[in-house]
Amino acid sequence: MIIKNYRDNKELRQSFNELARQTFDIDFEDWYQNGFWSDGYRPYSIVLNGKVAANVSVSHMNFIRHGQRKFYIQLGTVMTDKAYRNRGFIRQIMAEIEKDYRMRTDGVYLFANDSVLDFYPKFGFRKADEYQYSGKIIAETSSIPISDKERSFGKEPVIEQIPMRDKTAWTLLEQAVRRSVPQSAFEMTDNSGLIMFYVTKYMRENVFYHKELDAYVIAETENDRLLLHNIFAPHPVDIMQIVNDWGGNIRQVILGFTPQNHGALTLALRKEDDCTLFLKGSGFERFEMDRMMFPTLSHA
């Protein structure tokens, strides 16, 4: 029996979380309790004896691409309990999703690991490439994002770290996400819940605020590299101003999104271990031709 979109059913949600922990070491309960699990994330599960035996989740994904709105669905959290594998349950769920969303979307996509690369073409999906922008930076040293401890010594950087440790910080960021204008050529929109999934779980120390630009920035640093995941501001922002204001020893920036203006940035084929993009639908006809990538924080 396939049961859909049961987020408010405590027993099924707990079973779903238990299987997700066993399969991916991930749990969605805090996301639900914090109020960020919206109707746009819909598990499709085969339930046997009151327990989730297999699942494919549907995420409603609205994008703005070159000024035009697109509605896609992303498939994820594909999992089957070990006791029920090789019974065709995922095929049944995929068929149900196809029936529910046929002619309703501009396209369907998913990210698959290497063990199932031959599986999704059977449902009409094709492998696709993504392209990512990066660039070399000559950084200044005057505006290094600092921690609470450093701030106590009177330093006033242009970019300030905003730890995501409480609901006050979460609310301010969520409001900024909701009021932000597109900062990329392929922008996820109307999905603050997915952004909050990341920043309340795995990226609590990766949120920053640029005071002069009134812009929230989600980013990671590794040695001399800055991975810029996303920018949220109520007006268009110069990406390179943020990068140059970062300061410190940053010598390279890698964008987690497709910029509207790439300037001197370099474009290259994006490669990620054990992760292949599959696309389906007419809404992706120019995806590779336009050298796009799905924003790193849009992966569900």
C-alpha positions, 0 to 999 in steps of 0.5 A, spaced: 500 500 500 502 506 497 501 512 502 503 519 500 505 526 504 503 523 511 508 528 515 503 529 520 502 522 522 507 521 528 507 513 527 509 513 520 513 519 520 517 516 526 518 509 521 520 514 515 525 517 520 528 510 522 529 507 515 532 514 513 537 513 519 538 506 517 539 508 510 543 515 510 544 516 517 539 522 517 533 524 521 528 529 519 524 529 525 527 536 528 526 539 521 519 537 522 518 540 529 522 546 527 516 548 522 520 547 516 518 541 513 512 544 508 507 541 504 513 541 498 516 535 501 512 529 500 514 522 501 511 516 497 512 510 501 510 503 501 507 501 508 507 494 510 504 492 517 504 499 519 512 500 517 515 504 511 518 498 507 520 503 501 520 510 499 521 515 494 520 522 496 517 528 491 520 535 492 516 541 489 522 545 486 520 552 483 526 555 479 527 562 476 531 561 469 532 567 465 526 570 468 521 565 467 518 560 472 519 553 472 516 548 476 520 541 477 519 535 482 526 532 485 526 525 487 530 523 493 530 519 499 530 513 495 530 507 500 528 500 501 528 496 508 533 490 507 528 485 509 524 488 503 529 489 497 528 486 490 521 486 490 520 492 485 517 496 490 521 502 488 518 501 481 511 501 484 512 508 487 516 511 481 509 509 477 505 512 482 509 518 482 509 518 474 501 518 474 500 523 479 505 528 476 504 527 469 503 533 465 503 537 471 511 539 471 516 542 467 521 536 468 523 531 473 530 530 476 534 526 481 541 525 483 543 518 483 549 514 486 553 509 482 550 503 484 543 505 480 546 508 474 542 503 470 536 503 473 533 510 472 534 510 464 528 505 465 523 510 467 525 515 461 531 519 465 537 521 461 544 522 464 546 530 464 552 534 466 552 540 470 557 546 469 560 550 475 564 557 475 570 558 479 575 564 479 582 566 482 582 571 487 587 576 490 584 578 497 585 583 502 586 582 509 582 587 512 575 584 512 575 577 515 569 574 517 570 573 525 567 569 531 563 571 537 570 571 541 574 575 536 568 580 536 569 581 543 576 585 542 572 590 538 573 588 531 568 590 526 568 586 519 564 588 513 562 580 513 560 577 520 558 570 522 551 569 524 551 562 528 544 558 527 543 556 534 536 559 535 530 560 533 531 568 533 537 567 528 533 562 524 527 567 523 531 572 521 535 568 515 528 565 513 525 572 512 531 574 508 530 568 504 523 569 503 524 577 501 531 575 496 531 577 489 534 572 484 542 572 485 543 567 480 541 565 473 538 559 475 534 560 482 531 556 487 525 560 489 519 559 494 523 554 498 526 557 504 524 550 508 530 546 504 535 552 506 533 551 513 534 544 513 541 545 511 543 551 516 539 548 522 542 541 521 549 541 518 551 548 516 550 552 523 556 555 522 556 557 515 552 563 515 554 570 514 552 577 513 554 583 509 552 589 513 553 594 507 550 590 502 544 587 507 546 580 504 546 573 508 551 569 505 552 561 506 559 559 505 564 554 507 572 555 507 577 550 506 584 552 506 585 558 501 578 556 498 571 559 499 565 555 497 560 560 496 553 556 496 548 562 496 546 569 497 540 572 499 539 580 499 533 584 497 536 587 491 542 584 486 548 583 489 555 584 486 558 577 487 565 579 487 564 584 492 562 579 497 568 575 495 573 580 495 571 583 502 572 576 505 579 577 505 584 573 509 588 568 505 582 566 500 585 565 493 580 561 490 572 562 490 567 556 487 560 558 486 555 553 488 550 556 483 550 559 476 551 566 476 547 571 472 554 575 470 560 570 470 565 576 469 572 573 469 570 567 472 572 560 469 567 555 467 568 547 468 564 541 468 562 539 475 564 533 478 562 529 484 564 523 486 558 517 486 553 522 484 550 523 477 544 528 475 538 525 471 533 529 468 527 528 464 522 532 461 522 538 456 523 543 461 531 541 461 532 542 453 537 547 454 540 545 461 546 543 458 547 548 453 546 554 457 551 551 462 547 550 468 548 547 475 543 546 480 544 550 486 548 546 492 543 548 497 537 545 492 539 538 493 533 534 497 
